[in-house]
Amino acid sequence: MFTSVLTDAYRDRYAVSPAEAAAMLGLCRTTIYNLIDRGDLSAHKIGRSTRIPITEIERLAGFPSGDAA
């Protein structure tokens, strides 16, 4: 069984900042931005802020999405 990378602090959130994503994945913030620039990680700009959907964090970490039959 897989365990989510989400802690209780992030469980109710739709998206996180690149710094939060980096902490969740054990990567540096620059690596997160590089993944976004390469198209390996989907992110959304909201004003000047960048937000990464929680589902993208779990996909990158290799956790199943739950939609598999």
mmCIF file of the N, C-alpha and C atoms, coordinates in Angstrom:
data_MODEL
# 
_entry.id   MODEL 
# 
loop_
_atom_site.group_PDB 
_atom_site.id 
_atom_site.type_symbol 
_atom_site.label_atom_id 
_atom_site.label_alt_id 
_atom_site.label_comp_id 
_atom_site.label_asym_id 
_atom_site.label_entity_id 
_atom_site.label_seq_id 
_atom_site.pdbx_PDB_ins_code 
_atom_site.Cartn_x 
_atom_site.Cartn_y 
_atom_site.Cartn_z 
_atom_site.occupancy 
_atom_site.B_iso_or_equiv 
_atom_site.pdbx_formal_charge 
_atom_site.auth_seq_id 
_atom_site.auth_comp_id 
_atom_site.auth_asym_id 
_atom_site.auth_atom_id 
_atom_site.pdbx_PDB_model_num 
ATOM 1   N N  . MET A 1 1  ? 0.839  -1.181 0.000   1.00 0.00 ? 1  MET A N  1 
ATOM 2   C CA . MET A 1 1  ? 0.000  0.000  0.000   1.00 0.00 ? 1  MET A CA 1 
ATOM 3   C C  . MET A 1 1  ? 0.881  1.239  0.000   1.00 0.00 ? 1  MET A C  1 
ATOM 4   N N  . PHE A 1 2  ? 0.476  2.228  -0.790  1.00 0.00 ? 2  PHE A N  1 
ATOM 5   C CA . PHE A 1 2  ? 1.214  3.476  -0.880  1.00 0.00 ? 2  PHE A CA 1 
ATOM 6   C C  . PHE A 1 2  ? 0.774  4.425  0.221   1.00 0.00 ? 2  PHE A C  1 
ATOM 7   N N  . THR A 1 3  ? 1.696  5.220  0.698   1.00 0.00 ? 3  THR A N  1 
ATOM 8   C CA . THR A 1 3  ? 1.399  6.270  1.658   1.00 0.00 ? 3  THR A CA 1 
ATOM 9   C C  . THR A 1 3  ? 1.595  7.602  0.960   1.00 0.00 ? 3  THR A C  1 
ATOM 10  N N  . SER A 1 4  ? 0.654  8.489  1.085   1.00 0.00 ? 4  SER A N  1 
ATOM 11  C CA . SER A 1 4  ? 0.721  9.790  0.435   1.00 0.00 ? 4  SER A CA 1 
ATOM 12  C C  . SER A 1 4  ? 1.865  10.621 1.005   1.00 0.00 ? 4  SER A C  1 
ATOM 13  N N  . VAL A 1 5  ? 2.415  11.519 0.172   1.00 0.00 ? 5  VAL A N  1 
ATOM 14  C CA . VAL A 1 5  ? 3.453  12.433 0.631   1.00 0.00 ? 5  VAL A CA 1 
ATOM 15  C C  . VAL A 1 5  ? 2.844  13.575 1.431   1.00 0.00 ? 5  VAL A C  1 
ATOM 16  N N  . LEU A 1 6  ? 1.526  13.629 1.494   1.00 0.00 ? 6  LEU A N  1 
ATOM 17  C CA . LEU A 1 6  ? 0.850  14.731 2.165   1.00 0.00 ? 6  LEU A CA 1 
ATOM 18  C C  . LEU A 1 6  ? 0.837  14.535 3.671   1.00 0.00 ? 6  LEU A C  1 
ATOM 19  N N  . THR A 1 7  ? 1.133  15.590 4.359   1.00 0.00 ? 7  THR A N  1 
ATOM 20  C CA . THR A 1 7  ? 0.967  15.588 5.804   1.00 0.00 ? 7  THR A CA 1 
ATOM 21  C C  . THR A 1 7  ? -0.405 16.165 6.102   1.00 0.00 ? 7  THR A C  1 
ATOM 22  N N  . ASP A 1 8  ? -0.820 16.114 7.344   1.00 0.00 ? 8  ASP A N  1 
ATOM 23  C CA . ASP A 1 8  ? -2.120 16.655 7.707   1.00 0.00 ? 8  ASP A CA 1 
ATOM 24  C C  . ASP A 1 8  ? -2.254 18.133 7.340   1.00 0.00 ? 8  ASP A C  1 
ATOM 25  N N  . ALA A 1 9  ? -1.172 18.867 7.354   1.00 0.00 ? 9  ALA A N  1 
ATOM 26  C CA . ALA A 1 9  ? -1.212 20.297 7.041   1.00 0.00 ? 9  ALA A CA 1 
ATOM 27  C C  . ALA A 1 9  ? -1.609 20.563 5.600   1.00 0.00 ? 9  ALA A C  1 
ATOM 28  N N  . TYR A 1 10 ? -1.332 19.625 4.683   1.00 0.00 ? 10 TYR A N  1 
ATOM 29  C CA . TYR A 1 10 ? -1.610 19.831 3.263   1.00 0.00 ? 10 TYR A CA 1 
ATOM 30  C C  . TYR A 1 10 ? -2.812 19.040 2.769   1.00 0.00 ? 10 TYR A C  1 
ATOM 31  N N  . ARG A 1 11 ? -3.347 18.163 3.560   1.00 0.00 ? 11 ARG A N  1 
ATOM 32  C CA . ARG A 1 11 ? -4.375 17.230 3.119   1.00 0.00 ? 11 ARG A CA 1 
ATOM 33  C C  . ARG A 1 11 ? -5.637 17.906 2.569   1.00 0.00 ? 11 ARG A C  1 
ATOM 34  N N  . ASP A 1 12 ? -6.020 19.058 3.107   1.00 0.00 ? 12 ASP A N  1 
ATOM 35  C CA . ASP A 1 12 ? -7.239 19.736 2.677   1.00 0.00 ? 12 ASP A CA 1 
ATOM 36  C C  . ASP A 1 12 ? -7.000 20.804 1.622   1.00 0.00 ? 12 ASP A C  1 
ATOM 37  N N  . ARG A 1 13 ? -5.797 20.908 1.118   1.00 0.00 ? 13 ARG A N  1 
ATOM 38  C CA . ARG A 1 13 ? -5.477 21.954 0.150   1.00 0.00 ? 13 ARG A CA 1 
ATOM 39  C C  . ARG A 1 13 ? -5.490 21.414 -1.268  1.00 0.00 ? 13 ARG A C  1 
ATOM 40  N N  . TYR A 1 14 ? -5.876 22.265 -2.205  1.00 0.00 ? 14 TYR A N  1 
ATOM 41  C CA . TYR A 1 14 ? -5.893 21.906 -3.621  1.00 0.00 ? 14 TYR A CA 1 
ATOM 42  C C  . TYR A 1 14 ? -4.502 22.047 -4.237  1.00 0.00 ? 14 TYR A C  1 
ATOM 43  N N  . ALA A 1 15 ? -3.757 23.079 -3.816  1.00 0.00 ? 15 ALA A N  1 
ATOM 44  C CA . ALA A 1 15 ? -2.465 23.362 -4.426  1.00 0.00 ? 15 ALA A CA 1 
ATOM 45  C C  . ALA A 1 15 ? -1.509 23.945 -3.383  1.00 0.00 ? 15 ALA A C  1 
ATOM 46  N N  . VAL A 1 16 ? -0.209 23.864 -3.705  1.00 0.00 ? 16 VAL A N  1 
ATOM 47  C CA . VAL A 1 16 ? 0.826  24.367 -2.804  1.00 0.00 ? 16 VAL A CA 1 
ATOM 48  C C  . VAL A 1 16 ? 1.821  25.211 -3.598  1.00 0.00 ? 16 VAL A C  1 
ATOM 49  N N  . SER A 1 17 ? 2.617  25.964 -2.884  1.00 0.00 ? 17 SER A N  1 
ATOM 50  C CA . SER A 1 17 ? 3.660  26.783 -3.514  1.00 0.00 ? 17 SER A CA 1 
ATOM 51  C C  . SER A 1 17 ? 4.836  25.887 -3.918  1.00 0.00 ? 17 SER A C  1 
ATOM 52  N N  . PRO A 1 18 ? 5.700  26.372 -4.797  1.00 0.00 ? 18 PRO A N  1 
ATOM 53  C CA . PRO A 1 18 ? 6.894  25.597 -5.149  1.00 0.00 ? 18 PRO A CA 1 
ATOM 54  C C  . PRO A 1 18 ? 7.766  25.266 -3.929  1.00 0.00 ? 18 PRO A C  1 
ATOM 55  N N  . ALA A 1 19 ? 7.873  26.182 -2.974  1.00 0.00 ? 19 ALA A N  1 
ATOM 56  C CA . ALA A 1 19 ? 8.675  25.910 -1.767  1.00 0.00 ? 19 ALA A CA 1 
ATOM 57  C C  . ALA A 1 19 ? 8.055  24.778 -0.956  1.00 0.00 ? 19 ALA A C  1 
ATOM 58  N N  . GLU A 1 20 ? 6.726  24.780 -0.838  1.00 0.00 ? 20 GLU A N  1 
ATOM 59  C CA . GLU A 1 20 ? 6.047  23.708 -0.109  1.00 0.00 ? 20 GLU A CA 1 
ATOM 60  C C  . GLU A 1 20 ? 6.180  22.377 -0.849  1.00 0.00 ? 20 GLU A C  1 
ATOM 61  N N  . ALA A 1 21 ? 6.063  22.423 -2.177  1.00 0.00 ? 21 ALA A N  1 
ATOM 62  C CA . ALA A 1 21 ? 6.217  21.204 -2.977  1.00 0.00 ? 21 ALA A CA 1 
ATOM 63  C C  . ALA A 1 21 ? 7.626  20.631 -2.808  1.00 0.00 ? 21 ALA A C  1 
ATOM 64  N N  . ALA A 1 22 ? 8.615  21.509 -2.805  1.00 0.00 ? 22 ALA A N  1 
ATOM 65  C CA . ALA A 1 22 ? 10.006 21.069 -2.627  1.00 0.00 ? 22 ALA A CA 1 
ATOM 66  C C  . ALA A 1 22 ? 10.181 20.381 -1.283  1.00 0.00 ? 22 ALA A C  1 
ATOM 67  N N  . ALA A 1 23 ? 9.612  20.954 -0.231  1.00 0.00 ? 23 ALA A N  1 
ATOM 68  C CA . ALA A 1 23 ? 9.725  20.349 1.096   1.00 0.00 ? 23 ALA A CA 1 
ATOM 69  C C  . ALA A 1 23 ? 9.030  18.995 1.141   1.00 0.00 ? 23 ALA A C  1 
ATOM 70  N N  . MET A 1 24 ? 7.881  18.886 0.493   1.00 0.00 ? 24 MET A N  1 
ATOM 71  C CA . MET A 1 24 ? 7.136  17.627 0.492   1.00 0.00 ? 24 MET A CA 1 
ATOM 72  C C  . MET A 1 24 ? 7.899  16.522 -0.224  1.00 0.00 ? 24 MET A C  1 
ATOM 73  N N  . LEU A 1 25 ? 8.609  16.893 -1.301  1.00 0.00 ? 25 LEU A N  1 
ATOM 74  C CA . LEU A 1 25 ? 9.296  15.906 -2.129  1.00 0.00 ? 25 LEU A CA 1 
ATOM 75  C C  . LEU A 1 25 ? 10.775 15.726 -1.772  1.00 0.00 ? 25 LEU A C  1 
ATOM 76  N N  . GLY A 1 26 ? 11.272 16.560 -0.872  1.00 0.00 ? 26 GLY A N  1 
ATOM 77  C CA . GLY A 1 26 ? 12.692 16.470 -0.511  1.00 0.00 ? 26 GLY A CA 1 
ATOM 78  C C  . GLY A 1 26 ? 13.603 16.987 -1.600  1.00 0.00 ? 26 GLY A C  1 
ATOM 79  N N  . LEU A 1 27 ? 13.126 17.976 -2.356  1.00 0.00 ? 27 LEU A N  1 
ATOM 80  C CA . LEU A 1 27 ? 13.897 18.592 -3.428  1.00 0.00 ? 27 LEU A CA 1 
ATOM 81  C C  . LEU A 1 27 ? 14.122 20.055 -3.095  1.00 0.00 ? 27 LEU A C  1 
ATOM 82  N N  . CYS A 1 28 ? 14.985 20.710 -3.863  1.00 0.00 ? 28 CYS A N  1 
ATOM 83  C CA . CYS A 1 28 ? 15.148 22.151 -3.650  1.00 0.00 ? 28 CYS A CA 1 
ATOM 84  C C  . CYS A 1 28 ? 14.153 22.901 -4.538  1.00 0.00 ? 28 CYS A C  1 
ATOM 85  N N  . ARG A 1 29 ? 13.866 24.126 -4.175  1.00 0.00 ? 29 ARG A N  1 
ATOM 86  C CA . ARG A 1 29 ? 12.880 24.934 -4.886  1.00 0.00 ? 29 ARG A CA 1 
ATOM 87  C C  . ARG A 1 29 ? 13.274 25.137 -6.347  1.00 0.00 ? 29 ARG A C  1 
ATOM 88  N N  . THR A 1 30 ? 14.568 25.298 -6.602  1.00 0.00 ? 30 THR A N  1 
ATOM 89  C CA . THR A 1 30 ? 15.045 25.474 -7.977  1.00 0.00 ? 30 THR A CA 1 
ATOM 90  C C  . THR A 1 30 ? 14.715 24.262 -8.835  1.00 0.00 ? 30 THR A C  1 
ATOM 91  N N  . THR A 1 31 ? 14.847 23.074 -8.277  1.00 0.00 ? 31 THR A N  1 
ATOM 92  C CA . THR A 1 31 ? 14.510 21.853 -9.014  1.00 0.00 ? 31 THR A CA 1 
ATOM 93  C C  . THR A 1 31 ? 13.026 21.845 -9.375  1.00 0.00 ? 31 THR A C  1 
ATOM 94  N N  . ILE A 1 32 ? 12.180 22.291 -8.469  1.00 0.00 ? 32 ILE A N  1 
ATOM 95  C CA . ILE A 1 32 ? 10.739 22.365 -8.745  1.00 0.00 ? 32 ILE A CA 1 
ATOM 96  C C  . ILE A 1 32 ? 10.493 23.298 -9.923  1.00 0.00 ? 32 ILE A C  1 
ATOM 97  N N  . TYR A 1 33 ? 11.114 24.477 -9.910  1.00 0.00 ? 33 TYR A N  1 
ATOM 98  C CA . TYR A 1 33 ? 10.944 25.411 -11.027 1.00 0.00 ? 33 TYR A CA 1 
ATOM 99  C C  . TYR A 1 33 ? 11.487 24.831 -12.331 1.00 0.00 ? 33 TYR A C  1 
ATOM 100 N N  . ASN A 1 34 ? 12.600 24.094 -12.274 1.00 0.00 ? 34 ASN A N  1 
ATOM 101 C CA . ASN A 1 34 ? 13.133 23.443 -13.475 1.00 0.00 ? 34 ASN A CA 1 
ATOM 102 C C  . ASN A 1 34 ? 12.155 22.408 -14.020 1.00 0.00 ? 34 ASN A C  1 
ATOM 103 N N  . LEU A 1 35 ? 11.537 21.633 -13.139 1.00 0.00 ? 35 LEU A N  1 
ATOM 104 C CA . LEU A 1 35 ? 10.537 20.649 -13.574 1.00 0.00 ? 35 LEU A CA 1 
ATOM 105 C C  . LEU A 1 35 ? 9.343  21.338 -14.224 1.00 0.00 ? 35 LEU A C  1 
ATOM 106 N N  . ILE A 1 36 ? 8.931  22.469 -13.682 1.00 0.00 ? 36 ILE A N  1 
ATOM 107 C CA . ILE A 1 36 ? 7.833  23.235 -14.276 1.00 0.00 ? 36 ILE A CA 1 
ATOM 108 C C  . ILE A 1 36 ? 8.234  23.751 -15.652 1.00 0.00 ? 36 ILE A C  1 
ATOM 109 N N  . ASP A 1 37 ? 9.430  24.321 -15.773 1.00 0.00 ? 37 ASP A N  1 
ATOM 110 C CA . ASP A 1 37 ? 9.911  24.863 -17.050 1.00 0.00 ? 37 ASP A CA 1 
ATOM 111 C C  . ASP A 1 37 ? 10.030 23.791 -18.125 1.00 0.00 ? 37 ASP A C  1 
ATOM 112 N N  . ARG A 1 38 ? 10.428 22.585 -17.744 1.00 0.00 ? 38 ARG A N  1 
ATOM 113 C CA . ARG A 1 38 ? 10.565 21.473 -18.698 1.00 0.00 ? 38 ARG A CA 1 
ATOM 114 C C  . ARG A 1 38 ? 9.228  20.850 -19.064 1.00 0.00 ? 38 ARG A C  1 
ATOM 115 N N  . GLY A 1 39 ? 8.182  21.173 -18.304 1.00 0.00 ? 39 GLY A N  1 
ATOM 116 C CA . GLY A 1 39 ? 6.872  20.597 -18.570 1.00 0.00 ? 39 GLY A CA 1 
ATOM 117 C C  . GLY A 1 39 ? 6.640  19.285 -17.852 1.00 0.00 ? 39 GLY A C  1 
ATOM 118 N N  . ASP A 1 40 ? 7.526  18.919 -16.944 1.00 0.00 ? 40 ASP A N  1 
ATOM 119 C CA . ASP A 1 40 ? 7.384  17.672 -16.193 1.00 0.00 ? 40 ASP A CA 1 
ATOM 120 C C  . ASP A 1 40 ? 6.470  17.813 -14.981 1.00 0.00 ? 40 ASP A C  1 
ATOM 121 N N  . LEU A 1 41 ? 6.172  19.054 -14.613 1.00 0.00 ? 41 LEU A N  1 
ATOM 122 C CA . LEU A 1 41 ? 5.325  19.318 -13.465 1.00 0.00 ? 41 LEU A CA 1 
ATOM 123 C C  . LEU A 1 41 ? 4.388  20.461 -13.844 1.00 0.00 ? 41 LEU A C  1 
ATOM 124 N N  . SER A 1 42 ? 3.100  20.206 -13.755 1.00 0.00 ? 42 SER A N  1 
ATOM 125 C CA . SER A 1 42 ? 2.105  21.213 -14.109 1.00 0.00 ? 42 SER A CA 1 
ATOM 126 C C  . SER A 1 42 ? 1.936  22.203 -12.961 1.00 0.00 ? 42 SER A C  1 
ATOM 127 N N  . ALA A 1 43 ? 1.872  23.482 -13.302 1.00 0.00 ? 43 ALA A N  1 
ATOM 128 C CA . ALA A 1 43 ? 1.679  24.527 -12.299 1.00 0.00 ? 43 ALA A CA 1 
ATOM 129 C C  . ALA A 1 43 ? 0.789  25.607 -12.890 1.00 0.00 ? 43 ALA A C  1 
ATOM 130 N N  . HIS A 1 44 ? 0.196  26.386 -12.015 1.00 0.00 ? 44 HIS A N  1 
ATOM 131 C CA . HIS A 1 44 ? -0.698 27.464 -12.429 1.00 0.00 ? 44 HIS A CA 1 
ATOM 132 C C  . HIS A 1 44 ? -0.234 28.767 -11.801 1.00 0.00 ? 44 HIS A C  1 
ATOM 133 N N  . LYS A 1 45 ? -0.269 29.828 -12.595 1.00 0.00 ? 45 LYS A N  1 
ATOM 134 C CA . LYS A 1 45 ? 0.048  31.155 -12.088 1.00 0.00 ? 45 LYS A CA 1 
ATOM 135 C C  . LYS A 1 45 ? -1.248 31.810 -11.629 1.00 0.00 ? 45 LYS A C  1 
ATOM 136 N N  . ILE A 1 46 ? -1.224 32.337 -10.427 1.00 0.00 ? 46 ILE A N  1 
ATOM 137 C CA . ILE A 1 46 ? -2.346 33.085 -9.882  1.00 0.00 ? 46 ILE A CA 1 
ATOM 138 C C  . ILE A 1 46 ? -1.764 34.437 -9.475  1.00 0.00 ? 46 ILE A C  1 
ATOM 139 N N  . GLY A 1 47 ? -1.971 35.418 -10.330 1.00 0.00 ? 47 GLY A N  1 
ATOM 140 C CA . GLY A 1 47 ? -1.289 36.694 -10.120 1.00 0.00 ? 47 GLY A CA 1 
ATOM 141 C C  . GLY A 1 47 ? 0.208  36.481 -10.262 1.00 0.00 ? 47 GLY A C  1 
ATOM 142 N N  . ARG A 1 48 ? 0.953  36.835 -9.241  1.00 0.00 ? 48 ARG A N  1 
ATOM 143 C CA . ARG A 1 48 ? 2.405  36.613 -9.262  1.00 0.00 ? 48 ARG A CA 1 
ATOM 144 C C  . ARG A 1 48 ? 2.804  35.311 -8.593  1.00 0.00 ? 48 ARG A C  1 
ATOM 145 N N  . SER A 1 49 ? 1.830  34.599 -8.055  1.00 0.00 ? 49 SER A N  1 
ATOM 146 C CA . SER A 1 49 ? 2.113  33.352 -7.337  1.00 0.00 ? 49 SER A CA 1 
ATOM 147 C C  . SER A 1 49 ? 2.038  32.148 -8.269  1.00 0.00 ? 49 SER A C  1 
ATOM 148 N N  . THR A 1 50 ? 2.868  31.173 -8.005  1.00 0.00 ? 50 THR A N  1 
ATOM 149 C CA . THR A 1 50 ? 2.826  29.896 -8.708  1.00 0.00 ? 50 THR A CA 1 
ATOM 150 C C  . THR A 1 50 ? 2.275  28.865 -7.741  1.00 0.00 ? 50 THR A C  1 
ATOM 151 N N  . ARG A 1 51 ? 1.312  28.071 -8.200  1.00 0.00 ? 51 ARG A N  1 
ATOM 152 C CA . ARG A 1 51 ? 0.726  27.024 -7.370  1.00 0.00 ? 51 ARG A CA 1 
ATOM 153 C C  . ARG A 1 51 ? 0.758  25.704 -8.136  1.00 0.00 ? 51 ARG A C  1 
ATOM 154 N N  . ILE A 1 52 ? 1.059  24.646 -7.412  1.00 0.00 ? 52 ILE A N  1 
ATOM 155 C CA . ILE A 1 52 ? 1.160  23.303 -7.984  1.00 0.00 ? 52 ILE A CA 1 
ATOM 156 C C  . ILE A 1 52 ? 0.056  22.455 -7.359  1.00 0.00 ? 52 ILE A C  1 
ATOM 157 N N  . PRO A 1 53 ? -0.792 21.856 -8.201  1.00 0.00 ? 53 PRO A N  1 
ATOM 158 C CA . PRO A 1 53 ? -1.856 21.009 -7.650  1.00 0.00 ? 53 PRO A CA 1 
ATOM 159 C C  . PRO A 1 53 ? -1.283 19.825 -6.866  1.00 0.00 ? 53 PRO A C  1 
ATOM 160 N N  . ILE A 1 54 ? -1.960 19.476 -5.788  1.00 0.00 ? 54 ILE A N  1 
ATOM 161 C CA . ILE A 1 54 ? -1.546 18.339 -4.968  1.00 0.00 ? 54 ILE A CA 1 
ATOM 162 C C  . ILE A 1 54 ? -1.473 17.066 -5.808  1.00 0.00 ? 54 ILE A C  1 
ATOM 163 N N  . THR A 1 55 ? -2.388 16.920 -6.753  1.00 0.00 ? 55 THR A N  1 
ATOM 164 C CA . THR A 1 55 ? -2.383 15.723 -7.608  1.00 0.00 ? 55 THR A CA 1 
ATOM 165 C C  . THR A 1 55 ? -1.091 15.628 -8.419  1.00 0.00 ? 55 THR A C  1 
ATOM 166 N N  . GLU A 1 56 ? -0.523 16.769 -8.796  1.00 0.00 ? 56 GLU A N  1 
ATOM 167 C CA . GLU A 1 56 ? 0.752  16.768 -9.522  1.00 0.00 ? 56 GLU A CA 1 
ATOM 168 C C  . GLU A 1 56 ? 1.899  16.329 -8.617  1.00 0.00 ? 56 GLU A C  1 
ATOM 169 N N  . ILE A 1 57 ? 1.858  16.735 -7.369  1.00 0.00 ? 57 ILE A N  1 
ATOM 170 C CA . ILE A 1 57 ? 2.894  16.319 -6.412  1.00 0.00 ? 57 ILE A CA 1 
ATOM 171 C C  . ILE A 1 57 ? 2.853  14.799 -6.260  1.00 0.00 ? 57 ILE A C  1 
ATOM 172 N N  . GLU A 1 58 ? 1.660  14.256 -6.087  1.00 0.00 ? 58 GLU A N  1 
ATOM 173 C CA . GLU A 1 58 ? 1.530  12.806 -5.922  1.00 0.00 ? 58 GLU A CA 1 
ATOM 174 C C  . GLU A 1 58 ? 1.917  12.057 -7.195  1.00 0.00 ? 58 GLU A C  1 
ATOM 175 N N  . ARG A 1 59 ? 1.558  12.613 -8.374  1.00 0.00 ? 59 ARG A N  1 
ATOM 176 C CA . ARG A 1 59 ? 1.940  11.970 -9.650  1.00 0.00 ? 59 ARG A CA 1 
ATOM 177 C C  . ARG A 1 59 ? 3.455  11.926 -9.781  1.00 0.00 ? 59 ARG A C  1 
ATOM 178 N N  . LEU A 1 60 ? 4.102  13.036 -9.479  1.00 0.00 ? 60 LEU A N  1 
ATOM 179 C CA . LEU A 1 60 ? 5.566  13.096 -9.588  1.00 0.00 ? 60 LEU A CA 1 
ATOM 180 C C  . LEU A 1 60 ? 6.233  12.132 -8.605  1.00 0.00 ? 60 LEU A C  1 
ATOM 181 N N  . ALA A 1 61 ? 5.641  11.989 -7.433  1.00 0.00 ? 61 ALA A N  1 
ATOM 182 C CA . ALA A 1 61 ? 6.185  11.081 -6.419  1.00 0.00 ? 61 ALA A CA 1 
ATOM 183 C C  . ALA A 1 61 ? 5.916  9.622  -6.757  1.00 0.00 ? 61 ALA A C  1 
ATOM 184 N N  . GLY A 1 62 ? 5.055  9.380  -7.755  1.00 0.00 ? 62 GLY A N  1 
ATOM 185 C CA . GLY A 1 62 ? 4.788  8.009  -8.198  1.00 0.00 ? 62 GLY A CA 1 
ATOM 186 C C  . GLY A 1 62 ? 3.672  7.327  -7.452  1.00 0.00 ? 62 GLY A C  1 
ATOM 187 N N  . PHE A 1 63 ? 2.827  8.096  -6.786  1.00 0.00 ? 63 PHE A N  1 
ATOM 188 C CA . PHE A 1 63 ? 1.703  7.504  -6.069  1.00 0.00 ? 63 PHE A CA 1 
ATOM 189 C C  . PHE A 1 63 ? 0.518  7.351  -6.999  1.00 0.00 ? 63 PHE A C  1 
ATOM 190 N N  . PRO A 1 64 ? -0.219 6.252  -6.865  1.00 0.00 ? 64 PRO A N  1 
ATOM 191 C CA . PRO A 1 64 ? -1.387 6.052  -7.740  1.00 0.00 ? 64 PRO A CA 1 
ATOM 192 C C  . PRO A 1 64 ? -2.440 7.111  -7.476  1.00 0.00 ? 64 PRO A C  1 
ATOM 193 N N  . SER A 1 65 ? -3.146 7.500  -8.551  1.00 0.00 ? 65 SER A N  1 
ATOM 194 C CA . SER A 1 65 ? -4.123 8.586  -8.453  1.00 0.00 ? 65 SER A CA 1 
ATOM 195 C C  . SER A 1 65 ? -5.441 8.140  -7.870  1.00 0.00 ? 65 SER A C  1 
ATOM 196 N N  . GLY A 1 66 ? -5.716 6.868  -7.873  1.00 0.00 ? 66 GLY A N  1 
ATOM 197 C CA . GLY A 1 66 ? -6.998 6.387  -7.357  1.00 0.00 ? 66 GLY A CA 1 
ATOM 198 C C  . GLY A 1 66 ? -8.017 6.202  -8.451  1.00 0.00 ? 66 GLY A C  1 
ATOM 199 N N  . ASP A 1 67 ? -7.740 6.682  -9.710  1.00 0.00 ? 67 ASP A N  1 
ATOM 200 C CA . ASP A 1 67 ? -8.705 6.477  -10.789 1.00 0.00 ? 67 ASP A CA 1 
ATOM 201 C C  . ASP A 1 67 ? -8.424 5.184  -11.552 1.00 0.00 ? 67 ASP A C  1 
ATOM 202 N N  . ALA A 1 68 ? -7.367 4.476  -11.233 1.00 0.00 ? 68 ALA A N  1 
ATOM 203 C CA . ALA A 1 68 ? -7.063 3.229  -11.939 1.00 0.00 ? 68 ALA A CA 1 
ATOM 204 C C  . ALA A 1 68 ? -8.099 2.173  -11.610 1.00 0.00 ? 68 ALA A C  1 
ATOM 205 N N  . ALA A 1 69 ? -8.456 1.429  -12.638 1.00 0.00 ? 69 ALA A N  1 
ATOM 206 C CA . ALA A 1 69 ? -9.494 0.399  -12.441 1.00 0.00 ? 69 ALA A CA 1 
ATOM 207 C C  . ALA A 1 69 ? -8.914 -0.880 -11.908 1.00 0.00 ? 69 ALA A C  1 
# 
